[in-house]
Amino acid sequence: MAPLFGLIIVGDEILSGKRADKHLPKAIELLAARGLALSYADYVGDNPVRLTATLQRAFASADVVFSCGGIGATPDDHTRQCAAKALGRELELHAQAAALIRERMQDVAKEQGAAYEPEREDNLHRLNMGMFPQGAEVIPNPYNKIPGFSCTGPGGGAVHFVPGFPVMAWPMIEWVLDQRYREHFHVAPQLEHSIIVLGAMEAALTPLMEHIEQRHAGLKVFSLPSVDHPQYGRHIELGVKGPEALVPAGWSDLLQGLHDIGAATGPELVRSL
């Protein structure tokens, strides 16, 4: 079975509205392109206690979780330290990460036409970005070489830590998916089939929804109400979703149920998940 996939977004700037989160829709897109789905997302500010607790839950699970943000080396970056605390491990300078960070510093010095000074105070400070929990593995960063890292917890949960910058985070997430979870791609195709039910009330449709879920184990029935749609006005998008092989039978029963109660319907929608 494919693992559950989760997402953690870290940063006060997201919760304050100073920056809008772009990771959630992109994570959904990257997973969907591989026949996978996001099961949950957590938003956490730059609060070490709360972030540590969030990471402890992730490590205690058997899930695959991507954590975006807070892995820099400024005073408001706490993710590396919280990951170590959540795992009960010490931070240590990862040899491969240190080599990559030094490569980046040499590249910058060359671009600026200056000599690389490895013992300069600011260059030594930059090595803190390679301080990872013991046992961590590097996630390569194609944008500027400053790596992220992956850790596995006692529950088997793997958390993959990437920067908050989308231009870095997204290719790093893709790399992790393609390198570590390819065997789960497109192994359980999911399908969603729905229909617009015009002028309906959810209460009137609930018995039909319950009947479909009871009769078709493994399917989910959903309703998405709208009160002011420019084309359909008040309506409900009613549908079934689940394993591709199970959807047709549930869909047929749903349509028959709508016919039996005399529901007014609009267009159908089909989406691969």
N, C-alpha and C positions, 0 to 999 in steps of 0.2 A: 504493500500500500504506500501511496505517496504520503510524505509527511505534511503536516499543516504548516502553512507559511504565515509569518507575522511580520509586523513592521513597527519599529519604534522611532519616533521623530523627537529629537532632543533640541531644546533651545527656548529661552525666554522670548526671543524675537518672534517666534511663531505664535506663542500664546498671547503675546501683547498685540499682535496684529501688525507689528513693524515690518515683518516679512510674511508673505503668503506661502504656505506649504505647497510644493510642487511634487514632493516625493510620492504621496499616496496615489494620485492618478497614474504616475509613471510606473510605480511598482505593480499596480494592477495590469497595466499594459504589457510590461516585460514578462510577467508570469503568464498572462493569457496567451501571448505569442508562443509559449512553450506548452500549452495545454494544462497550465496550473492555475490556481486561484489563491487570492489573499483571504485568509480567514479572520484576521483582526489587525487593528492598528492602535497603538498607544501614543499619546502626546505627553511629553514630560518636559518641564522647565529645567533650568539650570540649578536644580535642588539636589545635592548629593544624596540625601537620605531617601528621597522619593525615587531617584534614578537607580540607586542601589537595589531598592526593593523591586522595582520593575525588572531589572536584569536578573535578580534572583529567581523570579517567577519564570523568566524565559529559560534560564539554565536548568531549572528543575523540571521543565517540560521535555517532551521529545520533539519539539518543533524546530523549524528552521526560521530564524528571525534575523532581519536586517535592521541594524541600528544606524541612523543617519545623524551625524552632528556631534560636536563636542570632543573630538579626538585631537584637537590642537594642543598647544603648550602655553596658552595664556591663562590667567587666573580664573576666568569664567568657563574654562574647559575642564569638565570633571569626568568625562565618560571613561577614559582609560583607568583612572583611579577607582571609579565605582565598579567597573568590570572586575578588577582585581579583588576588591572587597567582596563582591557578590560571589566570587569563586573561592574565597578564602586563600588566595595566592598572593605572592609578592610581585611587584612590578620589577622588571629587569630590562636592560637595554638589549633588544633583539639584534643579533649580529647582522642578519640580512637587512633588517630595516635600517640599521646604522649605516651600512654600506650604501644603501640607496639614497639616504638623506645626504651623505657626504657627496655622492655623485651629483645630486641636485645643487648643492652649494658650489661645487666646482663649475657646473654649467652656468650658474648665475654669475659667478666671478668672471668667467670667460666672456659672457655676453656683455658685461659691464667694462671689459678691458682692464680688469683688476687682478691682482694676485690672490689666489686662494689662501686664506689664513685659517687653518683648521683649529688653532688654539685660541682664536679670537672669541671674546666672551659671547657674542651673539650667535656665533656658529656652534659653540658648545651647547648653548641653550636650545638650539634647534634639534639637537639629538634627543631631547626629551620627547619629541614626537615619535620616537622609536621605543619608548618605554612601554612595554606591553606586559600583560599578565604572563606568568611563567607558563610555558607550553603553547603559547599562541603561534599561529601560522600567519604569514604575510599575505595580504591581498594587494597585488600590484596596482599602481595608479598610473595609467597611461598619460595623464595630463601633465604631472610635474614630478613623478617618481616617488613622492612622499606616500608611503604605503598605509593601507588600513590593516586590519588583523581579524582573525577568526579564533574563537575559543569554543570548546565543547564542555558542557557542564555535567554534573553527576547524573542527571536524568537523561542524558543523551542529547539534550537540546543544544543546537549549534547557533551561536550568535555571531554575525558577521558585521564588523564595525567599519563604516565608511565615513568620509567627510560629509559635511552639510551642503557643500557646493554641488549642485546638480551636475555640472560639467565633469566633475570627478566621480561623484557617487554612482551615477547611472551606468557608466561602462564597467565600474568595479562590481556592481551588483550582477550585471550580465556575465562577467567573467566567473563569478562564484557559481551562478546557476549552471553555466555551460561546463565548468570544470568538475563540479561536485554532484550535480543533481540531474545529469542528462538522462539517467536511466528511468527517471520519472516523467519525462516529457511525453505528452500525448498518449499515455497508456490507458487513461480512463476518460475518453471524450465526453464532455458534458454538453447538454442542449437545453435551451430555454424556448418555450413556445407560449405565446400569450395573445390576448385579444382585447380590444377596446370594448368595454361594456358601457353603453351610453346611459347617463342619468341614473346610475345605480347607487345604492347605499351598501356599504360593507356588511352591515348587519344582515341584510337580505341574502347575501352571498355566502355568509359564514357556514351554514349547514352544508352547502355544496362543497366548499373547500375542505371541511372536516371529512366529508364522505370520501373525497378523492384521496386524501392522505391516508385514511384508514384502509382503503382498498388497494392502494398502490405503494407498498413499502419501498422506501428508497427515493421517493419523489418528494419534492417540496412544492407546495402550492403558495403563491404569493399574490398580493393585491397592492397596487400602487394607486391611491386615489388622487384625483386632481379636481379642484373646484372652479378654476378659471382658465382652462386651456383655450387658446385663441381659435382653435379649430373644432374641438370636440366639447367644449364647455365642461360641465360637471360630468366626470366619467371615472371609471376604474380600469386600469390595465390589470387584467386577471390572467394568470398563467401557471404553468408547471415547469419545473426545472429539475434536472438530475442526470443520471447516466443516459447516454444517447439511446441505448436500446430500450429503456423503460419509458421514455417520454411519449412515444406515439399512443400507447394504450391509455395512459393517463389523460392525454390530450383529447382523445376520442370521447372518454367519459365526461370530461369537462364540457366539451361542446354539447353533448347530449343533455347534460344537466342544465345548461343555459337555455337550450331549446325547450326543455320541459317546464321551466319557470317563465317562459315567454320574455326573456331578456332581449333588449335591443342591442345589437352589436355593430361594431365598426371593423376596421382592418385588423388583420392578424400580423403578428411580429414573430420572427424566428431569429434566434441568435445562438451561435456556438460559443461556449464558455471555455 
